[in-house]
Amino acid sequence: MDIPISKLKRCPIQLSPVRKETLEFAVLRNSIRDRGLLCPLLVRPVGDYYEVVDGNHRFEALVDLKLEVASCSVKQMSDAEVLEIQIEAHGRIPRKRVDYARRLWKIVNVDQNRTIQELAYGIHRTEDWVKNTLSLIRLSPEAQVEVDGGRLPLSCAYEFAKLPPPTQNTLLALLGRVTTKELRHLAQDKVRQLNQGKKDKRIQQQMVDKENLRGYIRNMREVERELEEPTVAASIIHEMGAETKLEVWRACLKWVLRRDRASVADLKRKLSLELENQNE
């Protein structure tokens, strides 16, 4: 079916960007100029127009050549079906892996119901491979350039992606000065330090939360025993430096809520033990 070029639109779900400055595009354009369009474009109807699903490079060449019509194969397709076509058409893994990671992210963003497992199956890769590839998006711009340039090995890039951009760039300065194995180990050490710091922060936050937790009161039996036969009242009042009736009252409440100095110290000791057990 011949369709006027003016009725064709670029598909928003386009995984492979068209780069007109490349030699490959120039060769394609010259071939269409000399021999015509040998393979029809695959399009889908959208309102009064048609979106180019497969054949975007050919479509751009037709536009450059200022041709008026294009041979097309028309098919009704959902966004999910368009993605399937895009995946099949561009399943070959390009040399520029960050660029490919961006394409995969397009799929994830357009079809948010698609699982990593389904995506991996569609491109004939493992789930871990897909997860590692998607992680390249988290690289700093400088690190992305080095990956696509083939200077930063992927084994290092996957570890870099787990770190904040400033740390990535610090390690990037070592590129070429240490071996790939050494660089990867340095990145892994930084990741371990980062994870340990996050764990420590969580424990500290737990401590703060427990200290401020409303209703974290002493066992009622313990309070009743202290009411019947005071054993800690004098030390708590002395510790708080309570002199007025109001200060004495506040000191008593702090003890009931476990916010006195001894209780807080005991809480910190228990949380430190939890931290040590988690580190083992």
C-alpha positions in Angstrom: 0.0 0.0 0.0 1.4 3.4 -1.0 1.0 6.1 1.6 1.9 9.8 1.3 5.0 10.7 3.3 3.0 13.6 4.8 0.7 11.0 6.4 3.6 9.1 8.1 4.8 9.9 11.6 7.8 8.8 13.7 6.8 6.2 16.2 7.4 7.4 19.8 8.3 3.8 20.8 11.5 3.9 18.8 14.3 1.8 20.3 17.0 2.5 17.6 17.7 6.2 17.1 18.3 7.3 13.6 21.8 8.9 13.2 21.9 10.6 9.8 25.6 11.5 10.2 26.7 7.9 9.9 28.1 6.2 6.8 25.5 3.5 7.1 22.6 6.0 6.8 24.3 7.7 3.8 24.7 4.3 2.1 21.0 3.5 2.8 19.8 6.8 1.4 21.9 6.5 -1.8 20.5 2.9 -2.3 16.9 4.1 -2.0 17.7 7.0 -4.4 19.2 4.7 -7.0 17.0 1.6 -6.6 13.9 2.7 -4.8 12.4 1.4 -1.6 12.9 -2.4 -1.8 11.4 -3.3 1.6 8.1 -1.7 2.6 7.8 0.2 5.9 5.7 -1.5 8.7 3.2 1.1 10.0 0.2 1.2 12.2 -2.8 3.5 11.9 -3.1 6.2 14.6 -6.0 8.6 14.0 -5.6 10.3 10.6 -1.9 9.3 10.3 0.3 6.2 10.3 3.2 5.6 12.8 6.3 3.9 11.4 6.9 0.8 13.6 9.7 -0.7 11.7 11.8 1.0 9.0 12.6 4.3 10.7 15.9 4.6 8.9 14.3 4.0 5.6 11.6 6.5 6.5 14.1 9.2 7.3 16.0 8.5 4.1 12.7 9.0 2.2 12.1 12.3 3.9 15.7 13.4 3.1 15.2 12.5 -0.5 11.9 14.5 -0.6 9.9 11.6 -2.0 6.2 11.9 -1.9 5.0 8.3 -1.2 6.2 5.2 0.5 5.4 1.6 0.1 3.9 0.4 3.5 2.6 -2.7 5.2 -0.3 -1.6 7.5 -1.1 -3.5 10.6 -3.2 -2.7 13.7 -0.9 -3.0 16.8 -1.0 -2.2 20.4 1.9 -0.5 22.2 3.0 -3.9 23.6 3.0 -5.4 20.1 5.0 -2.5 18.8 7.6 -3.2 21.5 7.8 -6.8 20.5 8.5 -5.7 16.9 11.1 -3.3 18.1 12.8 -5.9 20.2 12.9 -8.4 17.4 14.1 -5.8 14.9 16.9 -4.5 17.1 17.8 -7.6 19.1 21.4 -7.4 18.1 23.5 -6.0 20.9 25.3 -2.8 19.7 28.9 -2.0 20.7 27.7 1.0 22.7 26.2 -0.7 25.7 25.0 2.4 27.4 23.0 3.3 24.3 21.5 -0.1 24.3 20.6 0.3 28.0 18.7 3.4 27.2 16.7 1.4 24.6 15.8 -1.2 27.2 14.7 1.6 29.6 12.4 2.8 26.9 10.7 -0.6 26.9 10.5 -0.6 30.7 9.0 2.9 30.7 6.5 2.3 28.0 5.3 -1.1 29.2 5.6 -1.0 32.9 3.7 -4.3 33.3 6.5 -6.1 31.6 8.7 -7.9 34.0 12.5 -8.2 33.8 12.1 -11.9 33.2 9.8 -11.2 30.2 12.1 -8.6 28.8 15.1 -11.0 29.1 13.1 -13.7 27.3 12.2 -11.2 24.5 15.8 -10.4 23.8 17.2 -13.9 24.5 19.3 -12.9 27.5 19.4 -13.8 31.2 17.7 -11.7 33.9 21.1 -10.9 35.5 22.4 -9.7 32.1 19.3 -7.4 31.7 19.6 -6.0 35.3 23.3 -5.3 34.8 22.7 -3.6 31.5 19.9 -1.5 32.9 22.2 -0.4 35.8 24.5 1.3 33.3 22.0 4.2 33.2 23.1 5.0 36.7 26.7 5.7 35.6 28.0 9.2 35.7 28.1 10.9 32.2 31.9 10.6 32.2 31.8 6.8 33.0 29.1 6.3 30.3 31.4 7.8 27.7 34.3 5.5 28.8 32.0 2.4 28.6 30.7 3.3 25.1 34.2 4.1 24.0 35.3 0.6 25.1 37.8 1.9 27.7 35.9 1.0 30.9 35.3 -2.7 31.0 31.7 -3.8 31.7 32.8 -5.9 34.7 34.0 -2.6 36.3 31.1 -0.6 35.0 28.5 -2.8 36.8 30.3 -2.2 40.1 30.6 1.6 39.4 26.8 1.7 38.8 26.3 0.8 42.5 28.2 3.9 43.6 27.4 7.7 43.7 28.7 9.6 40.6 31.4 11.4 42.5 32.9 8.1 43.7 32.6 6.7 40.2 34.6 9.6 38.8 37.3 9.2 41.5 37.8 5.6 40.5 37.6 6.6 36.9 40.8 8.6 37.3 42.6 5.3 38.0 41.6 4.0 34.6 44.7 2.9 32.7 46.9 3.3 35.9 45.7 0.0 37.4 44.6 -3.3 36.0 41.0 -4.2 35.2 41.0 -6.7 38.1 42.4 -4.1 40.5 39.9 -1.5 39.4 37.1 -3.9 39.9 38.3 -4.8 43.3 38.6 -1.2 44.3 35.0 -0.6 43.2 33.8 -3.6 45.1 35.5 -2.3 48.2 33.8 1.0 47.8 30.4 -0.8 47.4 31.0 -2.7 50.6 31.9 0.4 52.5 28.8 2.1 51.1 26.5 -0.8 52.1 28.1 -0.9 55.5 27.5 2.8 56.0 23.9 2.4 55.0 23.5 -0.5 57.5 25.1 1.6 60.3 22.8 4.5 59.4 19.8 2.2 59.6 20.9 0.9 63.1 21.4 4.5 64.3 17.9 5.4 63.0 16.5 2.4 64.8 18.1 3.7 67.9 16.6 7.2 67.4 13.2 5.7 66.6 13.3 3.5 69.7 14.4 6.3 71.9 11.5 8.5 70.7 9.0 5.7 70.3 5.7 6.7 72.0 4.4 4.1 74.4 7.7 2.4 74.8 7.1 2.2 78.5 8.3 -0.1 81.2 6.5 -3.3 82.1 3.5 -2.5 84.3 4.6 -5.0 86.9 8.0 -3.2 87.1 6.3 0.2 87.6 4.0 -1.3 90.3 6.9 -2.7 92.2 8.7 0.7 92.1 5.4 2.3 93.4 5.2 -0.1 96.3 8.8 -0.2 97.2 10.9 2.6 95.5 14.4 1.4 94.6 15.5 3.7 91.7 13.5 6.8 92.6 16.3 8.5 94.5 19.0 7.8 91.9 16.8 9.0 89.0 15.9 12.2 90.8 19.5 12.8 91.6 20.6 12.0 88.1 18.1 14.6 86.7 19.1 17.2 89.3 15.4 17.5 90.1 14.6 20.0 92.8 11.1 21.2 92.2 8.0 19.1 92.2 7.6 19.5 88.4 11.2 18.4 87.8 10.7 15.4 90.1 7.5 14.6 88.1 9.4 14.8 84.8 12.2 12.6 86.1 9.7 9.9 87.1 8.0 10.1 83.6 11.4 9.7 81.9 12.1 6.6 83.9 8.7 5.2 83.0 9.3 5.9 79.3 12.9 4.5 79.5 14.4 7.9 78.6 16.6 8.2 81.6 20.3 8.0 81.1 20.7 4.4 82.2 17.9 3.2 80.0 19.3 5.1 76.9 22.7 3.6 77.5 21.3 0.1 77.8 19.4 0.7 74.5 22.6 1.8 72.7 24.4 -1.3 74.1 21.8 -3.6 72.7 21.7 -1.9 69.3 25.5 -2.1 69.2 25.3 -5.9 69.7 22.7 -6.1 67.0 25.1 -4.2 64.6 27.9 -6.6 65.5 25.7 -9.6 64.9 24.7 -8.3 61.5 28.3 -7.7 60.5 29.3 -11.3 61.3 
